[in-house]
């Protein structure tokens, strides 16, 4: 079984031609990525990096200030009152059955262009994941493709809650946010997407979205009404099946824990009855609900944000000791292989930003831990492997260490790699090439070595915390084993070279059924260096590791 390695690609960033990158610039000024820009060269490059899946982010039609008058969509742009950025948030969905017009070369042929991309990805050996946004939609939602399935058409707007309503209402109250509205009116007001049950959301709320009603009365202690099935359930099932029929391979489900686990149990079962191999990934942040969304909700993978991501970020930045990483797998225990590990995504700050590590190389040891510690899925965000800094002032989002999802913008490192559609490395600096090569080696080892993709893990930290020859504040080490393949993986989070003498307890040899050797030959799979050292209980495994680096050492 392969280990899923997901490459998140925000399609809007993949423009073939270099735009002007003007803050708050239009699509004509800054340009926009297209489905067709993911040509065979692009997909081969992603596959060669070690990815098994590509998550095409932000592709469903969403609220925008851009006008496309030559297509059968809303004839005018959305009001700037309720759109974040010129391009708009891809999580304010305007039509679940349609695609973002910005992403098509031929707007009227947008669905065919997407289907062609799915086919190209499959030919390149990549599986395709897209977003499913179930909790909220754009305030201006209207499907032209499936008008008979529009949300709210049959709602009783005279009540705050009804199990068969698609929205939550404030009868006789107008939408009156805590900021000026110039040309948008909503009556009666609807609840806002981040569970803001007020007609007056603030600028900090998800004011551009409306909360969907799955039969849960939030104003009455979250009382649930699931029999008969709420209308929203049926509509969402049909949306999932519509996209599954496009031969995609998985859904990344936005803010999944804000939707009742009962819906997921029902909907995922329905989809998997027809498409048994499709995967569901939950964006979830409450560890108390992890097992519920896995066991009852039937998700395949969950975000490990509040566990491993937060811990690794703390170690990189010097807030936590490296030995704290042990708590992550101990807290997850039996479900650790169901987690999705990452160091960047569109919500999080770039590693190289001044808000995080300031140096992309500082994450090299964290990458080793993130993708090798357990057999779970792993993800990187396009540009991460190139050291993208995310320090641009693009428009709505400002300088926040993230790459904008609200504006038309081309991240510098991605533009130079895209190279007018040639997807070469010639325009990258030597440091960027070196960083990408490190990612390529590590990610490819994940599936070329079963010890990483499906083997057993043994944490060596408990034996080395008090070891004066091992810096447990800055270093982390563990074993992975599958049949006769044995790997010792060590990570150095310090900027300084570390000389490590690692104790390997007798229990490790017994638990993993490994033979001890007084003088064993090892091969560093990252550097290709070979060396000899002891691999037994009564002597140290000795190795030098450069600053911000690590090693994957295979015993021969």
C-alpha positions in Angstrom: 0.0 0.0 0.0 1.4 3.4 -1.0 1.6 6.3 1.5 -0.4 9.3 0.2 1.8 12.3 -0.5 -0.4 15.2 -1.5 0.8 18.2 -3.4 -1.6 21.1 -2.8 -1.8 23.3 -5.9 -3.9 26.5 -5.7 -4.8 26.6 -9.3 -5.1 30.4 -9.5 -1.3 30.7 -8.7 -0.3 28.7 -11.8 -0.4 31.4 -14.5 1.8 30.6 -17.5 2.6 34.3 -18.2 4.1 36.6 -15.7 1.6 39.2 -14.5 2.3 42.6 -13.0 1.5 41.6 -9.5 -0.2 44.8 -8.6 -1.8 44.9 -5.2 -5.6 44.5 -5.6 -4.9 44.0 -9.3 -7.4 42.7 -11.8 -7.2 39.4 -13.7 -6.1 41.4 -16.8 -3.2 43.0 -14.8 -2.0 40.1 -12.7 -3.2 37.1 -14.8 -4.5 33.8 -13.4 -3.6 30.1 -13.5 -5.6 27.8 -15.8 -6.5 24.1 -15.8 -4.6 23.8 -19.1 -1.4 25.1 -17.5 -1.1 21.8 -15.7 0.4 20.2 -18.7 2.3 16.9 -18.9 5.5 18.7 -17.9 3.9 20.2 -14.8 2.3 16.9 -13.7 5.5 15.0 -14.3 7.4 17.4 -12.2 5.0 17.1 -9.4 5.1 13.3 -9.7 8.9 13.3 -9.8 8.9 15.3 -6.6 7.4 12.2 -4.9 3.7 13.2 -4.9 1.0 10.5 -5.3 -2.0 13.0 -5.3 -2.5 16.5 -6.4 -5.1 18.6 -4.6 -6.5 21.1 -7.1 -7.5 23.9 -4.7 -10.1 26.6 -5.3 -11.7 25.3 -8.5 -15.4 25.4 -7.7 -17.3 28.6 -8.8 -17.2 31.1 -6.0 -18.1 34.7 -5.3 -15.9 37.2 -7.1 -15.7 40.8 -8.2 -14.6 39.7 -11.7 -17.2 39.9 -14.5 -17.6 37.2 -17.1 -20.4 38.4 -19.3 -19.7 35.8 -22.0 -20.9 32.8 -20.0 -24.0 31.6 -18.4 -23.2 32.6 -14.8 -24.4 35.6 -12.8 -24.2 38.4 -15.4 -22.5 40.8 -13.1 -19.8 40.5 -10.4 -20.7 40.1 -6.7 -20.9 43.1 -4.5 -17.6 44.2 -3.1 -19.4 44.4 0.2 -19.5 40.6 0.6 -16.4 39.5 -1.4 -13.0 39.2 0.1 -10.5 40.4 -2.4 -10.9 41.1 -6.2 -10.7 37.4 -7.1 -12.8 36.3 -4.1 -12.5 33.5 -1.5 -12.7 30.0 -3.0 -14.6 28.9 0.1 -17.5 31.2 -0.6 -19.1 28.8 -3.2 -21.5 30.4 -5.7 -22.4 27.2 -7.5 -21.5 23.7 -6.3 -22.0 22.3 -9.8 -19.8 24.7 -11.7 -16.2 25.7 -12.0 -14.4 29.0 -11.5 -14.5 30.8 -14.9 -11.1 32.3 -14.2 -9.4 28.9 -14.5 -10.5 28.1 -18.1 -8.9 29.1 -21.4 -12.3 28.8 -23.1 -14.9 29.7 -20.5 -17.8 27.9 -22.1 -15.6 24.7 -22.2 -14.5 24.9 -18.6 -15.9 21.5 -17.5 -14.2 19.7 -20.4 -10.9 21.5 -19.6 -11.2 20.2 -16.0 -12.0 16.7 -17.0 -9.1 16.7 -19.4 -6.8 17.8 -16.5 -8.1 14.9 -14.4 -7.3 12.5 -17.2 -3.8 14.1 -17.7 -3.1 13.7 -14.0 -4.1 10.1 -14.0 -1.8 9.4 -17.0 1.0 11.1 -15.0 0.4 8.7 -12.1 -1.3 11.2 -9.9 -4.7 11.0 -8.2 -6.8 14.1 -8.0 -8.4 15.6 -4.9 -10.7 18.6 -4.9 -12.4 20.7 -2.2 -15.8 20.0 -0.8 -17.2 22.9 1.2 -20.2 21.7 3.1 -20.6 24.1 6.0 -21.2 27.4 4.2 -21.7 29.0 0.8 -21.7 32.5 -0.8 -24.4 34.9 0.2 -25.1 35.1 -3.5 -25.4 31.4 -4.2 -27.3 30.5 -7.3 -26.7 27.5 -9.5 -27.3 28.0 -13.2 -26.2 24.4 -13.9 -28.7 22.8 -11.5 -31.2 25.6 -10.8 -33.8 23.0 -9.6 -31.3 22.2 -6.7 -30.7 25.8 -5.6 -30.5 26.2 -1.8 -33.2 28.1 0.1 -35.8 28.2 -2.6 -38.4 26.2 -0.5 -37.3 27.6 2.9 -39.8 29.0 5.3 -38.1 32.4 6.0 -40.6 33.3 8.7 -38.9 31.0 11.2 -35.4 31.0 12.6 -35.1 27.3 12.3 -36.8 24.5 10.5 -35.2 21.0 9.9 -36.1 21.3 6.2 -34.8 24.8 5.7 -31.4 25.1 4.0 -30.5 28.2 6.0 -30.9 29.8 9.4 -32.9 33.1 9.4 -33.5 36.2 11.4 -37.2 36.8 10.5 -38.0 40.5 9.9 -34.4 41.5 10.3 -32.2 42.9 7.6 -28.5 41.8 7.2 -26.7 44.6 8.9 -23.0 43.8 9.5 -20.7 45.9 11.7 -19.4 47.7 8.6 -20.9 49.9 5.9 -22.9 48.2 3.1 -22.7 50.1 -0.2 -24.9 48.1 -2.6 -25.8 44.7 -1.0 -29.1 44.0 0.7 -30.3 40.7 2.3 -33.7 40.3 3.9 -34.3 38.4 6.0 -30.8 38.1 7.2 -29.2 34.6 7.3 -26.7 33.2 9.9 -23.0 33.6 8.9 -20.8 30.7 8.0 -18.6 30.6 11.2 -21.6 29.9 13.4 -22.3 33.6 13.8 -26.0 33.5 14.7 -26.6 37.2 14.4 -27.8 39.5 11.6 -24.7 41.7 12.4 -21.4 39.8 11.8 -18.2 41.7 12.2 -15.2 42.1 9.8 -13.6 39.2 11.7 -16.5 36.8 10.9 -16.9 34.9 7.6 -19.4 37.6 6.6 -19.1 36.6 2.9 -20.7 33.2 3.6 -24.0 31.8 4.9 -24.2 28.9 7.3 -26.0 25.8 6.0 -28.6 24.0 8.0 -28.2 20.2 8.4 -31.1 19.8 10.8 -29.3 21.1 13.9 -30.9 23.8 16.0 -28.0 25.7 17.4 -30.3 28.1 19.3 -31.8 25.2 21.2 -28.8 23.4 22.6 -27.9 21.9 19.2 -31.0 19.8 19.2 -30.9 17.5 16.1 -33.7 16.7 13.7 -32.5 13.9 11.3 -35.7 12.1 10.6 -36.9 12.7 7.9 -33.6 13.4 6.3 -33.0 17.2 6.1 -33.1 18.6 2.6 -29.5 19.9 2.9 -28.3 16.3 3.3 -29.9 15.2 0.0 -28.6 18.2 -1.9 -25.0 17.6 -0.6 -25.1 13.9 -1.4 -26.0 14.8 -5.0 -23.1 17.3 -5.2 -20.6 14.7 -3.9 -21.8 12.2 -6.5 -21.7 14.7 -9.3 -18.0 15.4 -8.7 -17.2 11.7 -8.0 -18.5 10.9 -11.4 -15.9 13.2 -12.9 -13.4 10.5 -11.9 -11.7 12.4 -9.1 -10.1 10.4 -6.4 -10.9 12.3 -3.2 -12.4 15.2 -1.4 -10.7 17.5 1.1 -13.7 18.5 3.3 -13.5 22.1 4.5 -14.3 22.6 8.2 -15.8 19.1 8.4 -16.3 19.3 12.2 -18.7 22.1 11.8 -21.1 19.7 10.1 -22.8 16.9 12.1 -20.9 13.6 12.1 -24.3 12.0 11.4 -24.4 13.5 8.0 -20.9 12.3 7.2 -21.7 8.8 8.3 -24.7 8.8 5.9 -23.1 10.7 3.0 -19.7 9.1 2.8 -21.4 5.7 2.9 -23.6 6.7 0.0 -20.7 7.9 -2.1 -18.4 4.9 -1.3 -21.2 2.5 -2.2 -20.8 3.8 -5.8 -17.1 4.8 -5.6 -15.4 2.6 -3.1 -11.8 3.9 -3.7 -12.6 7.6 -3.2 -11.0 9.1 -0.1 -12.4 11.7 2.3 -10.0 14.1 4.2 -11.5 16.1 7.1 -10.2 19.5 8.1 -10.7 19.1 11.8 -9.2 20.8 14.8 -10.8 19.1 17.9 -8.9 16.0 19.0 -11.8 15.0 21.2 -13.8 14.4 18.0 -11.1 12.6 16.0 -12.2 9.0 16.6 -15.9 10.0 16.2 -15.2 11.4 12.7 -13.0 8.4 11.8 -15.1 5.5 13.2 -18.6 6.8 12.9 -18.1 9.6 10.3 -16.1 7.2 8.0 -13.3 9.7 7.1 -10.1 8.2 5.8 -7.8 11.0 7.0 -7.9 13.9 9.4 -5.8 17.1 9.6 -3.1 16.8 12.3 -2.9 20.5 12.8 -3.2 20.9 16.6 -0.9 17.9 17.2 2.1 17.4 15.0 1.9 20.7 13.0 1.7 22.9 16.1 4.4 20.9 17.8 6.9 20.9 14.9 6.3 24.6 14.4 7.1 25.2 18.1 10.3 23.1 17.8 11.4 24.9 14.6 10.9 28.3 16.3 12.5 27.2 19.5 9.4 27.3 21.7 9.4 23.5 22.3 12.1 20.9 22.8 12.4 18.3 20.1 11.6 15.6 22.7 8.0 17.0 22.9 7.3 15.4 19.5 6.9 12.0 21.3 3.7 13.3 22.8 2.1 13.7 19.4 2.1 10.0 18.5 1.4 9.0 22.1 -1.7 11.1 22.1 -3.0 9.7 18.9 -1.9 6.1 19.6 -4.0 3.8 17.4 -5.2 6.4 14.9 -1.9 8.1 14.0 -1.9 6.4 10.6 -5.2 8.1 9.8 -3.8 11.6 10.2 -2.7 14.0 7.4 0.6 15.6 8.4 1.8 18.9 6.9 4.0 21.9 7.5 2.3 24.3 5.1 -1.1 24.8 3.5 -3.2 27.8 2.3 -4.4 28.6 5.8 -0.9 28.5 7.5 2.0 30.8 7.3 4.9 30.0 5.0 7.9 28.5 6.8 10.3 31.0 5.2 8.1 34.0 6.3 9.2 36.4 9.0 6.2 35.2 11.0 7.5 31.6 11.1 11.1 30.4 10.7 12.5 33.1 8.4 14.5 30.3 6.7 13.0 27.5 4.6 15.9 25.3 5.4 14.9 25.3 9.1 12.1 23.0 8.2 14.2 20.2 6.7 14.4 18.2 10.0 10.6 18.8 10.5 9.9 17.5 7.0 11.7 14.2 8.0 9.6 13.9 11.1 6.4 15.0 9.4 6.5 12.4 6.5 8.5 9.6 8.1 7.4 9.3 11.8 4.4 7.3 10.9 2.7 5.7 7.8 0.0 8.4 7.6 -0.6 10.7 4.7 1.6 13.8 4.2 1.1 17.0 2.3 3.2 19.9 1.0 1.9 23.2 -0.4 3.1 24.3 -3.8 6.1 26.6 -3.3 7.0 25.1 0.0 9.7 23.0 -1.7 11.1 26.1 -3.2 11.2 28.2 -0.1 8.3 30.6 -1.0 8.2 33.3 1.6 4.6 34.5 1.4 5.7 38.1 2.3 3.9 39.9 -0.5 1.3 42.6 0.0 -1.2 41.2 -2.5 -4.3 43.0 -1.6 -7.1 41.9 0.7 -4.9 39.6 2.8 -2.0 42.1 3.3 1.4 41.0 4.4 0.7 38.1 6.7 3.2 35.3 5.8 0.6 33.5 3.7 0.1 33.3 0.0 -3.2 35.0 -0.8 -6.3 33.0 -1.7 -8.3 36.2 -2.2 -6.4 38.0 -4.9 -4.9 37.5 -8.4 -1.2 36.9 -7.6 1.7 34.8 -8.8 4.2 33.7 -6.1 7.7 34.5 -7.3 9.2 31.0 -6.8 6.3 29.3 -8.5 6.4 31.7 -11.5 10.1 31.0 -12.0 9.5 27.2 -11.8 6.5 27.4 -14.1 8.8 29.1 -16.6 6.1 30.0 -19.2 4.8 26.4 -19.0 8.1 24.6 -19.4 8.4 23.8 -15.6 12.1 23.8 -15.4 14.6 24.6 -12.6 16.8 26.9 -14.7 15.4 30.1 -13.1 15.8 28.9 -9.5 18.7 29.9 -7.3 21.1 27.2 -6.2 19.7 27.3 -2.7 16.1 26.8 -4.1 17.3 23.9 -6.2 19.0 22.4 -3.2 15.9 22.7 -1.0 13.7 21.2 -3.7 16.2 18.3 -4.1 16.0 17.6 -0.4 12.2 17.5 -0.6 12.4 15.2 -3.7 14.7 12.8 -2.0 12.7 12.6 1.2 9.3 12.4 -0.5 10.3 9.7 -2.9 11.8 7.6 -0.1 8.4 7.5 1.5 7.1 5.1 -1.1 10.3 3.4 -2.2 10.9 2.1 1.3 8.1 0.1 3.0 9.7 0.8 6.3 8.4 4.3 5.9 5.2 3.7 4.0 3.8 0.8 6.1 6.4 -0.3 8.6 6.6 -0.2 12.4 8.0 2.8 14.3 10.0 2.8 17.5 10.7 6.1 19.3 14.2 6.3 20.7 13.7 9.4 22.7 12.8 7.9 26.1 16.2 6.2 26.2 18.0 9.4 25.1 16.4 12.2 27.0 19.0 11.9 29.8 21.8 10.9 27.4 24.5 13.6 27.7 25.7 12.7 24.2 22.4 13.4 22.6 20.8 16.8 22.5 17.1 16.0 23.1 16.2 19.7 23.1 17.2 20.0 19.4 17.4 16.5 18.0 14.9 13.7 17.5 15.5 10.0 16.5 13.4 7.0 15.8 13.5 3.6 14.1 11.3 2.3 11.3 11.2 -1.3 10.2 9.5 -3.5 7.6 10.5 -7.2 7.3 14.3 -7.1 6.8 14.4 -3.3 6.1 15.6 -1.3 9.1 16.0 2.5 9.1 17.2 4.9 11.8 16.0 8.4 11.2 17.5 11.4 13.0 16.6 15.1 12.7 18.7 18.0 13.9 16.6 21.2 14.5 19.6 23.2 15.5 21.5 25.5 13.1 24.7 23.9 14.4 26.2 20.5 13.5 25.5 17.9 16.1 27.6 14.9 16.9 25.1 12.3 18.2 25.6 9.2 20.2 22.3 7.5 20.2 21.3 4.7 22.7 19.2 1.9 21.3 17.5 0.0 24.0 17.2 -3.8 24.2 13.5 -3.4 24.0 13.8 -1.9 20.5 15.6 -5.0 19.2 13.1 -7.3 20.9 10.0 -5.3 19.8 11.1 -4.9 16.1 12.8 -8.3 16.0 16.1 -6.8 14.8 19.5 -8.5 15.1 22.3 -6.6 16.9 25.6 -5.9 15.4 28.8 -4.7 17.0 30.0 -3.1 13.8 27.3 -2.4 11.3 27.4 -0.8 7.9 24.9 2.0 7.3 23.9 4.0 4.2 22.5 7.5 4.5 19.8 7.5 1.9 19.8 11.3 1.7 23.5 11.9 1.2 24.5 8.4 -0.2 27.3 8.3 2.3 28.3 5.0 3.8 29.7 4.6 7.3 30.2 2.0 10.0 29.0 2.2 13.6 27.6 0.0 16.4 24.1 -1.2 16.3 23.6 -2.9 19.6 22.3 -2.3 23.1 25.5 -1.7 25.0 27.2 0.7 22.6 26.2 4.0 20.9 25.1 4.6 17.3 27.4 7.5 16.4 26.7 10.0 13.6 27.3 13.6 12.7 24.4 15.6 11.4 24.7 19.1 9.8 22.6 22.0 11.1 18.9 22.1 9.9 19.2 18.6 8.5 18.9 14.9 9.3 19.6 11.5 8.0 17.7 8.4 7.0 20.2 5.6 7.8 19.6 2.1 6.4 21.5 -0.8 7.9 23.1 -3.1 5.4 
